Amino acid sequence: MNEHQLVYTAAAVAAVLAAWYFTRRGGWLNAAPAAGKFSEFGEFIRLRDVFRVAVLLEEEGYAFYMRMAKMVKDEKTKELCGSLAEEETQHRQLFSELLNHWNPLGVNPLTWPAFIERVRKEGFFGNPPAETASEEEMAAYAIRQEIKSAEFYQMFETSFPEAWKRVRLHRLVLEERSHEARLRAAYPQLDVK
């Protein structure tokens, strides 16, 4: 085999392996359109768009818990709010790191606004209580948002064909449910559905 044949053969093998790798993973860098329940949000929604929404949700959660921590009077509840804020930061970091694994690609200006509007209509972004809200109103809002976050990640969980990714997201679902349970324990008088 001469030098040119060796180069062409190596290139052909590399191309076949690359094609197999990317088709096996479900698309270019696994950024295939979302499957499962997410397909209801639009045909061209990509997983990276869902990651962006998750980052926004976690940033809002962090800001809310920091605000709530400033207003609550009970020291244990203040600690709870700080702990929940820290966990929201860890969740945001997880999704930011997942986004950073892909080449930078901005949002699609044609699909992103409709996607965000649909996410809002589904209730994943709530309107936080006003600055004048009571502690109980803040807690009720937090419980509802934790319920919605668990639902969001649960939809996300079923969109992945790989078992290890489903397990990772299932842990997030369980953490969001744990947040809800911890808030309910701190505010047993609230009956939030």
C-alpha positions in Angstrom: 0.0 0.0 0.0 1.5 3.3 -1.0 1.5 6.5 1.0 -1.6 8.0 -0.7 -3.7 4.8 -0.3 -2.8 4.7 3.4 -3.9 8.3 3.9 -7.2 7.7 2.0 -7.9 4.5 3.9 -7.2 6.2 7.3 -9.5 9.1 6.3 -12.3 6.7 5.2 -12.0 4.8 8.4 -12.1 8.1 10.4 -15.2 9.3 8.5 -17.0 6.0 9.0 -16.2 6.0 12.8 -17.3 9.7 13.1 -20.6 9.0 11.3 -21.2 5.9 13.5 -20.4 7.9 16.6 -22.7 10.9 15.9 -25.6 8.8 14.6 -25.4 6.5 17.6 -25.5 9.6 20.0 -28.7 10.9 18.4 -27.4 13.9 16.4 -24.6 16.3 16.2 -23.1 16.4 19.7 -26.3 14.9 21.0 -28.2 18.2 20.3 -31.1 16.5 18.5 -34.5 18.0 18.8 -36.1 17.2 22.1 -38.2 14.1 22.2 -41.0 12.9 24.4 -43.2 15.6 26.0 -40.8 18.3 25.0 -41.8 17.8 21.3 -45.1 19.5 22.4 -43.1 22.7 22.8 -42.1 22.9 19.2 -40.6 20.7 16.5 -37.3 22.6 16.4 -36.6 22.9 20.1 -33.2 21.5 20.8 -31.9 20.1 24.1 -29.6 23.1 24.4 -32.7 25.3 24.5 -34.1 23.2 27.3 -30.8 23.6 29.1 -31.0 27.4 28.7 -34.5 27.3 30.3 -33.2 25.2 33.1 -30.4 27.7 33.8 -33.0 30.5 33.8 -35.2 28.6 36.2 -32.3 27.9 38.6 -31.2 31.5 38.5 -34.7 32.7 39.4 -34.8 30.1 42.2 -31.5 31.3 43.6 -32.6 35.0 43.5 -36.0 34.1 45.1 -34.5 32.1 48.0 -32.0 34.9 48.7 -34.8 37.4 48.8 -36.9 35.1 51.0 -33.9 34.5 53.4 -33.7 38.3 54.0 -37.4 38.5 55.1 -37.9 35.4 57.3 -37.6 35.8 61.0 -36.9 32.2 62.1 -33.2 31.3 62.0 -33.8 27.7 60.9 -35.9 28.9 58.0 -33.2 31.4 57.0 -30.7 28.6 56.9 -33.2 26.5 54.8 -33.5 29.4 52.3 -29.7 29.7 52.1 -29.4 26.0 51.6 -32.0 25.9 48.9 -30.3 28.9 47.2 -27.0 27.0 47.2 -28.6 23.9 45.7 -30.2 26.1 42.9 -26.7 27.4 42.2 -25.4 23.8 41.9 -28.2 22.9 39.5 -27.6 26.0 37.4 -23.9 25.1 37.2 -24.7 21.6 36.1 -26.8 22.9 33.1 -24.3 25.6 32.3 -21.5 23.0 32.1 -23.7 20.9 29.9 -24.2 23.9 27.6 -20.5 24.6 27.5 -19.8 21.1 26.1 -21.3 22.3 22.8 -19.9 24.8 20.4 -21.4 28.3 21.1 -24.7 28.6 19.3 -27.1 31.4 20.0 -30.8 30.9 20.4 -32.9 30.6 17.2 -34.6 34.0 16.9 -37.6 32.4 15.2 -38.3 29.6 17.7 -36.9 30.9 21.1 -39.6 33.5 21.8 -42.4 31.1 21.1 -40.6 28.4 23.2 -40.2 30.7 26.2 -43.8 31.9 25.9 -45.0 28.2 25.9 -42.8 27.5 28.9 -44.4 30.5 30.7 -47.9 29.3 29.8 -47.1 25.9 31.2 -46.3 27.7 34.5 -42.6 26.9 34.7 -41.8 30.6 35.2 -44.1 32.0 37.8 -44.7 35.6 38.9 -43.0 35.9 42.2 -44.9 37.7 45.0 -44.5 41.4 45.3 -41.9 42.9 47.7 -44.8 43.5 50.1 -45.8 39.8 50.2 -46.0 38.0 53.5 -43.6 35.2 54.5 -46.4 32.7 54.0 -47.2 34.0 50.5 -43.5 33.7 49.7 -43.4 30.1 51.0 -46.5 29.1 49.1 -44.9 30.5 45.9 -41.7 28.6 46.6 -43.6 25.3 47.2 -45.5 25.7 43.9 -42.2 26.5 42.0 -40.5 23.4 43.4 -43.5 21.3 42.2 -43.2 22.9 38.8 -39.4 22.4 38.7 -39.8 18.7 39.5 -42.4 18.4 36.7 -40.0 20.2 34.3 -37.1 17.9 35.1 -39.3 14.9 35.0 -40.3 15.8 31.4 -36.7 16.3 30.6 -35.7 13.0 32.2 -37.9 11.0 29.7 -36.4 12.8 26.7 -33.0 11.1 27.0 -32.5 7.7 25.4 -29.3 7.1 27.6 -30.0 5.5 31.0 -27.2 7.4 32.7 -28.6 10.8 31.7 -32.1 9.7 32.8 -30.7 8.8 36.2 -28.9 12.1 36.5 -32.0 14.0 35.8 -34.1 11.7 38.1 -31.8 12.9 40.9 -32.7 16.5 40.1 -36.4 15.5 40.2 -35.8 14.0 43.6 -33.9 17.1 44.8 -36.7 19.4 43.7 -39.2 17.2 45.5 -36.9 17.3 48.6 -37.0 21.1 48.4 -40.8 21.0 48.4 -40.8 18.6 51.4 -38.4 20.7 53.3 -40.5 23.9 52.7 -43.7 22.1 53.6 -42.0 20.9 56.9 -41.0 24.5 57.6 -44.5 25.8 56.8 -46.9 23.0 57.9 -49.8 25.4 58.1 -49.8 25.9 54.3 -52.0 23.8 52.1 -50.4 24.3 48.7 -51.4 22.1 45.7 
